[in-house]
Amino acid sequence: MNWNVYILQCADDSLYTGITTDVTRRIEEHNDRSSNLGAKFTRGRQPVKLLYQEQLETRSLATKREMEIKSLTRIKKLGLIDQAS
């Protein structure tokens, strides 16, 4: 099973980074106002849209990469997104 690190853009233009095995399902959860399955951070910032995703082989690698991305400044995150486009 592959893991994905993803970056979302929220309605207030903030960026959210997370990991999942199913990006489509996870975005639906983040955008579902009637459930608590999405992250607390995104609940008041809907809708969200996918800007970036990166596939990794294990949860451990995905978690490490998530932490690396979360430590980047907003400018560097946007640069990462631009490079992938």
N, C-alpha and C positions, 0 to 999 in steps of 0.2 A: 504494500500500500504506500503510495506517495503522499507526501505532505506538502502543503502550499503555504507560503508566506504571502500575505496580500496587504495592499494599502488601499483604503477607502477614502473618498472625499465626502465629507458630511455636508448637509444643507447649509451650515454656517461657515463652510469653507475650511473647517478643521480637517486634519488628517488622522486616520485611525489605522493602526497596524495590528494584524492578528495572524493566527495560523489555523489551518483546517485541512481535512482530507477532501472536502467537497465545497469548493468556492461558491458555486451557484446556490446550494442550500444555505450556506452561511450568510450570503448577502440577503437572501429572502428572510432569514431569521432577524438580521439587523434591521430590516425594513418593516417587519411585522409589528405594528403598534399594539396588537392585542395579546402578544405573548412576552414572556420574560426571557426568551432564548437568546436574544441579541445582547451584546455587551451593554453594560450600564452607561458607558460613555456615549454610545450611539443612540440611545433611546430618545433623547430630546433633540437629536440632531438629524432626524430623518427628513427626506430620503437620503440614502447613501448610494454612491456609485463606485464601481471598481476602477482604480487607476493603474494598478500594478499587481502582478503576481509572479511568483518564482517557485519552481517546484524543487523539492529536496527529497532525498531517499528515506530519511528517518525523522521521527518526531524530535529527537534530540538535536539534529542538525537544523531543523526548522525553528526550534525554540531559540537556539543560539543566533541564528540569522535574524529572527524577530527582534531580539535584544539589540543586535548591532544596528538594525534599522531604526528602532525606537530611540537609540542614543544619538542619531543624526539630527542636525538642525533641519528646520523646515526647508531651507534653501537646498540642502544636500539631498533631502528626500525628493524634492521636485526635480533635481538633477538626475537622480536615479530613475525616476519615472520617465523623464525625457529621453534618457539613454535607451530605455526599453522600447520606446515608441518607434 
